[in-house]
Amino acid sequence: MAEKSALAAANLPIIWILGGPGCGKGTQCEQIVSKYNYSHLSTGELLRSEVMSGSSRGIQLFSLMEKGQHVPDEEVVGLLAEAMMTRLNKTKGFLIDGFPAGLEQAKMFEDRIGSPTKILVFEANEEVLKCRLKERGNFDDKEESILKRIQLFTEKTKPVIDAYSKSLTKINSERSVGDIFADVCKNLES
C-alpha cells in the first residue's frame, strides 16, 4: 500500500465531511479551503469529473449515477487515493467530502489510506435536503435520484455516523453559512 505509507509519512490532517445530499458540505468545504489551505476532495465531484472525461471508467460510472445507484467502494476509494497522492506536496490537509458512504468504504479507506483525523457531520432535515438539491440542479439531481440518494444516505451512511459516534462532531446545517462555519473553525482549531 504505497498510498498509505506516503500519506502517513506526510502526516497531514484527513477530515471526513459527512451529511445528507444537499446539507451544505461543499459550501463549508470551500470556506475551509479558503481559510486553512486544505485540498477539498468531493467524491461526487471526482465521480462527475471522471464521467465528464469520457473514459471507459467514466461511462460505467455514469450509468450507475444516472440511476441513483451506489458506485462500487473500490472505485470511490481508488479515485480518492489517486487524488490525494497528486496533491500530497501542495496541501496542508485533506477534506474528504461526502465520504465514507458506508461502513465497507470506511474500512477500505482506513486499510488503504489511513484513519481520519477528524469527522464532521452536517445535519439537516430531509425536506430541507430535497429543496436544496432541486434548486441546485446537477445532472444527478432529478426527483427520483434525489429520493434514492437520501434513502442511500439513511441506509448506508447513517450506520457510519453511528459507528464513529465517539470520534465525530455533529453540526446543525440549517443555519446561516457563517454560523455553521464558526462551529467548523472551533472544531478544526481544537
Phi and psi in degrees as a GROMACS rama.xvg file:
@    title "Ramachandran Plot"
@    xaxis  label "Phi"
@    yaxis  label "Psi"
@TYPE xy
-60.3719  -37.1605  ALA-2
-60.2054  -47.2059  GLU-3
-61.4449  -45.5636  LYS-4
-68.2959  -39.6368  SER-5
-65.5354  -44.0956  ALA-6
-69.2258  -38.4669  LEU-7
-64.8448  -40.4515  ALA-8
-63.9709  -33.4293  ALA-9
-70.5567  -23.9185  ALA-10
52.3786  43.5807  ASN-11
-95.386  146.754  LEU-12
-61.9202  139.792  PRO-13
-122.766  117.151  ILE-14
-117.87  119.777  ILE-15
-82.9583  131.104  TRP-16
-112.799  111.57  ILE-17
-116.318  159.907  LEU-18
154.236  160.168  GLY-19
-60.9044  159.546  GLY-20
-60.4401  126.28  PRO-21
92.3695  8.61268  GLY-22
-80.5612  -7.82249  CYS-23
104.038  15.2722  GLY-24
-57.1239  -47.8502  LYS-25
-61.9922  -42.3736  GLY-26
-61.3859  -45.3605  THR-27
-67.6257  -37.0474  GLN-28
-62.4358  -39.7829  CYS-29
-58.1359  -42.6913  GLU-30
-64.2959  -43.3583  GLN-31
-63.5209  -44.6136  ILE-32
-57.8594  -45.8182  VAL-33
-62.4115  -41.613  SER-34
-84.905  -38.4872  LYS-35
-109.827  -4.4783  TYR-36
61.5616  39.3818  ASN-37
-89.4369  161.982  TYR-38
-91.9453  127.694  SER-39
-94.6018  114.213  HIS-40
-115.041  103.519  LEU-41
-93.6185  121.386  SER-42
-59.3538  -39.1295  THR-43
-60.1907  -45.9808  GLY-44
-67.5439  -40.1322  GLU-45
-61.4537  -41.9384  LEU-46
-67.0855  -45.9086  LEU-47
-62.4286  -38.5841  ARG-48
-64.2177  -41.4467  SER-49
-64.0006  -40.686  GLU-50
-60.5061  -48.4413  VAL-51
-66.8654  -21.4002  MET-52
-67.6419  -21.2326  SER-53
79.2826  5.59539  GLY-54
-65.661  163.463  SER-55
-63.3874  -36.2137  SER-56
-62.488  -42.3729  ARG-57
-62.3428  -39.3798  GLY-58
-64.9585  -41.8099  ILE-59
-64.1262  -42.7236  GLN-60
-64.668  -39.3054  LEU-61
-57.3818  -45.0149  PHE-62
-63.6877  -34.2243  SER-63
-70.9637  -48.9224  LEU-64
-65.0545  -38.4378  MET-65
-60.9424  -31.7924  GLU-66
-89.2098  -0.104889  LYS-67
74.7239  18.4553  GLY-68
-85.0024  160.815  GLN-69
-74.9102  129.546  HIS-70
-78.1843  137.568  VAL-71
-54.1568  139.168  PRO-72
-55.0674  -41.2515  ASP-73
-57.5236  -41.2398  GLU-74
-64.4473  -46.7303  GLU-75
-65.4965  -47.7828  VAL-76
-65.7146  -36.8863  VAL-77
-62.9049  -46.2888  GLY-78
-61.219  -41.5492  LEU-79
-63.8183  -46.4834  LEU-80
-59.5548  -44.4995  ALA-81
-59.7451  -47.0419  GLU-82
-64.4628  -39.8686  ALA-83
-66.0577  -42.7245  MET-84
-62.5187  -38.5676  MET-85
-70.9736  -19.7863  THR-86
-105.332  1.64917  ARG-87
-49.995  -43.7185  LEU-88
-95.6504  9.19971  ASN-89
-122.067  16.7399  LYS-90
-143.923  161.947  THR-91
-101.579  -2.64969  LYS-92
167.074  175.12  GLY-93
-123.86  132.697  PHE-94
-105.211  115.302  LEU-95
-100.939  102.174  ILE-96
-90.2151  125.6  ASP-97
76.9502  31.8553  GLY-98
-147.911  143.638  PHE-99
-83.2733  148.897  PRO-100
-80.3107  -20.2118  ALA-101
-154.896  170.019  GLY-102
-62.9429  -36.7331  LEU-103
-63.0183  -41.5986  GLU-104
-63.1567  -42.521  GLN-105
-59.4236  -47.3105  ALA-106
-65.025  -43.4972  LYS-107
-61.7765  -41.2431  MET-108
-61.7845  -47.6351  PHE-109
-63.12  -39.8763  GLU-110
-67.9324  -41.4578  ASP-111
-90.1547  -33.4249  ARG-112
-117.486  -44.8164  ILE-113
140.945  175.257  GLY-114
-86.1518  149.933  SER-115
-70.4549  147.346  PRO-116
-77.0664  -40.8444  THR-117
-143.13  158.57  LYS-118
-133.279  122.092  ILE-119
-110.845  133.02  LEU-120
-119.065  119.278  VAL-121
-93.6325  120.591  PHE-122
-104.875  134.684  GLU-123
-151.928  149.792  ALA-124
-62.5631  146.317  ASN-125
-56.9093  -38.5636  GLU-126
-65.7447  -38.027  GLU-127
-61.9771  -43.4972  VAL-128
-60.2448  -47.2709  LEU-129
-58.5046  -46.6412  LYS-130
-61.4494  -45.385  CYS-131
-62.5269  -42.0532  ARG-132
-66.5902  -40.3759  LEU-133
-61.9745  -39.2659  LYS-134
-68.3529  -33.1173  GLU-135
-70.3876  -47.9189  ARG-136
70.8427  38.2339  GLY-137
-70.8616  166.422  ASN-138
-60.8871  -24.9232  PHE-139
-99.0928  17.9061  ASP-140
-106.064  40.2545  ASP-141
-83.8402  153.9  LYS-142
-45.1851  -52.5944  GLU-143
-65.0211  -43.465  GLU-144
-72.6226  -28.579  SER-145
-61.7698  -49.2322  ILE-146
-60.9925  -41.2378  LEU-147
-65.0474  -40.73  LYS-148
-67.2792  -38.9336  ARG-149
-66.0284  -40.4084  ILE-150
-63.4348  -44.1223  GLN-151
-60.5101  -42.0852  LEU-152
-58.7394  -46.7342  PHE-153
-63.1246  -45.4116  THR-154
-75.9284  -40.41  GLU-155
-100.074  -43.5909  LYS-156
-86.4543  -34.6637  THR-157
-57.5884  -37.5221  LYS-158
-61.5566  -31.4398  PRO-159
-64.6875  -45.5512  VAL-160
-60.2993  -41.9266  ILE-161
-64.4297  -44.9683  ASP-162
-64.1406  -32.9498  ALA-163
-103.353  16.1633  TYR-164
-54.7348  -31.1118  SER-165
-74.8867  -19.5119  LYS-166
-118.042  18.4354  SER-167
-122.141  165.895  LEU-168
-120.59  128.611  THR-169
-95.7603  136.248  LYS-170
-128.934  127.223  ILE-171
-69.1499  117.944  ASN-172
-104.611  21.359  SER-173
-99.8565  27.4264  GLU-174
-119.372  -173.961  ARG-175
-68.3548  152.687  SER-176
-54.0475  -42.1911  VAL-177
-65.1794  -41.9477  GLY-178
-65.2598  -41.2451  ASP-179
-63.6309  -45.663  ILE-180
-64.4307  -33.8165  PHE-181
-59.9734  -42.2007  ALA-182
-66.0486  -38.6008  ASP-183
-61.617  -47.2721  VAL-184
-61.7509  -43.3363  CYS-185
-55.3562  -43.5842  LYS-186
-68.1005  -45.2659  ASN-187
-66.0498  -29.7213  LEU-188
-91.7456  -1.78892  GLU-189
